[in-house]
Amino acid sequence: MSARFWHSGPAVIYGILDTAPLTLVQNALNPSAWMNHAVVLGTCEQYPQIGVQYFREDVRNDLGGDAVIAKPLMGISCSVRCNLNRWDQVVAERIQTDFSGARTGLTGVMDVAQTATMTDLLGNSVGILVFYTDVNNRPEEGLFVPMATIEEWQPIKIGNRTAAISMAFNSNTAFTNRNGRCVKFDFVKYPNGTGLDNYITAACPS
């Protein structure tokens, strides 16, 4: 990867390919276990749009009637939308085909037996790592979605040429055992000082 490619934006998006979802989930806090499988999807001129949605259940009882008396948290979902000004077409097409859950190719034809795959089966999800390259001004080192589903892909055109592509991902809920407790999560944030830079430099030297 050339230095020019590396520094062409404040964020680099990696896809973690050919790695079982279980490996990504169990080692989400240990990038050294999967960083060797990370490949550059593309770079962003602006920070990706990252949204976090909290799912809460409205609880009612006879005393409150229709009034909601509690909103317990049921889960969290993470979405990532990135506009890539430079991208690897091969990686982008692999994510669209091999990790869509349908093995569709790029034809729009789907094998019905595969469109209903469970979220933790290989071929339905891809690991997505957002890495912020500006070590002085970044909000955090990065964000990792161990099981991300591709929701949307589209070219962004200026004039008569494709100047960028937009890709949108949503998280699948992952379950694992951590410190003797069963936990579920959709994403992992790496705050500044985590040392994600060191893992990336070792696995993907520029």
C-alpha positions as CSV (number, residue, x, y, z in Angstrom):
1,M,0.0,0.0,0.0
2,S,1.5,3.3,-1.1
3,A,2.0,6.2,1.3
4,R,-0.2,8.4,-1.0
5,F,-3.0,5.9,-0.6
6,W,-2.5,5.7,3.1
7,H,-2.7,9.5,3.7
8,S,-5.5,10.3,1.2
9,G,-8.1,10.8,3.9
10,P,-8.7,11.1,7.7
11,A,-10.2,7.5,7.8
12,V,-9.3,4.2,6.3
13,I,-11.9,1.4,6.0
14,Y,-10.7,-2.2,6.3
15,G,-12.6,-5.3,5.5
16,I,-11.6,-8.4,7.5
17,L,-12.1,-11.2,4.9
18,D,-11.9,-14.9,5.1
19,T,-12.2,-15.1,8.9
20,A,-14.9,-16.9,10.7
21,P,-17.4,-14.6,12.5
22,L,-16.8,-16.6,15.7
23,T,-13.1,-15.7,15.6
24,L,-13.9,-12.0,15.1
25,V,-16.4,-12.0,17.9
26,Q,-14.3,-13.8,20.4
27,N,-11.3,-11.7,19.6
28,A,-12.9,-8.3,19.0
29,L,-10.8,-6.8,21.8
30,N,-7.6,-8.5,20.5
31,P,-6.9,-7.1,17.0
32,S,-3.7,-9.1,16.7
33,A,-5.9,-12.2,16.3
34,W,-7.4,-11.0,13.0
35,M,-5.5,-8.0,11.7
36,N,-3.5,-10.1,9.3
37,H,-6.7,-10.8,7.5
38,A,-7.6,-7.0,7.1
39,V,-7.5,-5.6,3.7
40,V,-8.0,-1.9,2.7
41,L,-11.5,-1.4,1.3
42,G,-10.9,2.3,0.8
43,T,-10.2,5.8,2.2
44,C,-12.6,8.6,3.2
45,E,-12.1,12.3,2.6
46,Q,-14.5,12.9,5.5
47,Y,-15.2,10.9,8.6
48,P,-17.7,8.1,8.0
49,Q,-21.2,8.5,9.4
50,I,-21.5,6.2,12.4
51,G,-24.8,5.9,14.1
52,V,-25.7,4.1,17.3
53,Q,-29.3,3.1,17.9
54,Y,-30.6,2.0,21.3
55,F,-33.5,-0.5,21.4
56,R,-35.8,-0.1,24.3
57,E,-39.0,-1.9,25.3
58,D,-42.0,0.1,26.4
59,V,-43.3,-1.5,29.6
60,R,-46.9,-0.9,30.7
61,N,-49.0,-2.2,33.5
62,D,-52.6,-2.0,34.8
63,L,-51.8,0.9,37.1
64,G,-50.2,3.0,34.4
65,G,-52.7,2.1,31.7
66,D,-51.4,3.3,28.3
67,A,-48.6,5.3,30.0
68,V,-45.1,3.8,29.7
69,I,-43.7,3.2,33.1
70,A,-40.3,1.9,32.1
71,K,-38.0,1.6,29.0
72,P,-35.5,-1.1,29.7
73,L,-32.6,-1.4,27.2
74,M,-32.8,-4.4,25.0
75,G,-29.8,-3.9,22.8
76,I,-27.7,-1.5,20.7
77,S,-27.1,-1.4,16.9
78,C,-24.4,0.3,15.0
79,S,-24.5,1.6,11.5
80,V,-21.6,2.8,9.3
81,R,-21.9,4.7,6.1
82,C,-18.7,5.6,4.3
83,N,-18.1,7.6,1.2
84,L,-14.9,6.2,-0.3
85,N,-13.0,8.6,-2.5
86,R,-10.4,5.8,-3.2
87,W,-11.3,2.2,-3.1
88,D,-10.3,-1.3,-4.0
89,Q,-12.9,-2.5,-6.5
90,V,-12.0,-6.2,-6.0
91,V,-12.6,-5.9,-2.2
92,A,-15.8,-3.9,-2.7
93,E,-17.2,-6.5,-5.0
94,R,-16.1,-9.4,-2.7
95,I,-18.1,-7.8,0.1
96,Q,-21.1,-7.4,-2.1
97,T,-21.1,-11.0,-3.3
98,D,-19.3,-13.2,-0.8
99,F,-20.6,-11.5,2.4
100,S,-24.2,-10.6,1.5
101,G,-25.7,-13.9,2.7
102,A,-27.0,-14.7,-0.8
103,R,-23.9,-15.5,-2.9
104,T,-25.6,-13.5,-5.6
105,G,-22.7,-12.4,-7.8
106,L,-23.5,-8.9,-9.0
107,T,-26.5,-10.0,-11.1
108,G,-29.3,-9.5,-8.6
109,V,-30.2,-13.2,-8.8
110,M,-30.4,-14.8,-5.3
111,D,-30.4,-18.4,-4.2
112,V,-33.4,-18.5,-1.9
113,A,-31.8,-21.3,0.2
114,Q,-29.0,-18.9,1.1
115,T,-30.9,-15.6,1.6
116,A,-32.2,-16.7,5.0
117,T,-28.8,-17.5,6.5
118,M,-28.4,-16.8,10.2
119,T,-26.3,-13.8,11.2
120,D,-23.4,-15.8,12.6
121,L,-22.9,-18.0,9.5
122,L,-19.9,-17.4,7.3
123,G,-21.0,-15.5,4.2
124,N,-23.6,-13.3,5.8
125,S,-21.3,-10.9,7.6
126,V,-18.0,-9.2,7.2
127,G,-15.8,-7.6,9.7
128,I,-15.4,-3.8,9.2
129,L,-12.7,-1.7,10.8
130,V,-12.8,2.1,10.7
131,F,-9.3,3.5,11.4
132,Y,-8.7,7.2,11.9
133,T,-5.3,8.2,10.6
134,D,-4.9,11.6,12.1
135,V,-3.2,10.8,15.4
136,N,-3.4,14.4,16.6
137,N,-7.1,15.3,15.9
138,R,-9.0,12.0,15.7
139,P,-11.9,11.4,18.1
140,E,-10.7,7.8,18.7
141,E,-8.3,5.4,17.1
142,G,-11.0,3.3,15.5
143,L,-14.2,1.4,15.6
144,F,-14.7,-2.3,14.8
145,V,-17.9,-4.1,13.8
146,P,-17.1,-7.8,14.0
147,M,-20.3,-8.9,12.1
148,A,-21.4,-6.2,9.7
149,T,-24.0,-6.7,7.0
150,I,-23.9,-4.7,3.8
151,E,-27.1,-2.7,3.5
152,E,-26.4,-0.5,0.5
153,W,-23.9,0.3,-2.2
154,Q,-24.0,3.0,-4.8
155,P,-21.7,5.1,-6.9
156,I,-21.5,8.8,-6.3
157,K,-21.0,10.7,-9.6
158,I,-19.6,14.0,-10.4
159,G,-20.1,14.9,-14.1
160,N,-19.8,11.7,-16.2
161,R,-17.5,9.8,-14.0
162,T,-17.7,7.9,-10.7
163,A,-15.8,10.0,-8.2
164,A,-16.6,8.0,-5.1
165,I,-18.7,5.1,-3.9
166,S,-21.0,5.0,-0.9
167,M,-21.3,1.8,1.2
168,A,-23.5,1.3,4.2
169,F,-23.3,-1.4,6.8
170,N,-25.3,-2.4,9.8
171,S,-24.2,-4.5,12.8
172,N,-25.4,-8.0,13.7
173,T,-25.6,-8.7,17.4
174,A,-22.7,-10.9,18.5
175,F,-22.7,-13.1,21.6
176,T,-19.6,-14.4,23.4
177,N,-18.3,-15.3,26.8
178,R,-16.2,-12.7,28.6
179,N,-14.8,-13.1,32.1
180,G,-17.2,-15.8,32.8
181,R,-20.3,-13.8,31.7
182,C,-22.3,-14.1,28.5
183,V,-22.3,-10.8,26.8
184,K,-23.7,-9.4,23.5
185,F,-22.3,-6.5,21.5
186,D,-22.5,-5.0,18.1
187,F,-19.3,-2.9,17.9
188,V,-16.1,-2.1,19.8
189,K,-14.6,1.4,20.1
190,Y,-10.9,1.8,20.5
191,P,-10.2,5.0,22.4
192,N,-7.1,7.0,21.9
193,G,-4.1,5.3,23.6
194,T,-5.4,1.8,22.8
195,G,-2.5,1.1,20.5
196,L,-4.5,0.1,17.4
197,D,-1.9,1.9,15.3
198,N,0.7,-0.6,16.3
199,Y,-1.4,-3.6,15.2
200,I,-2.1,-1.9,11.8
201,T,1.5,-1.0,11.2
202,A,2.6,-4.5,12.0
203,A,0.0,-6.2,9.8
204,C,-0.4,-3.7,7.0
205,P,2.9,-1.7,6.7
206,S,2.7,1.2,4.2
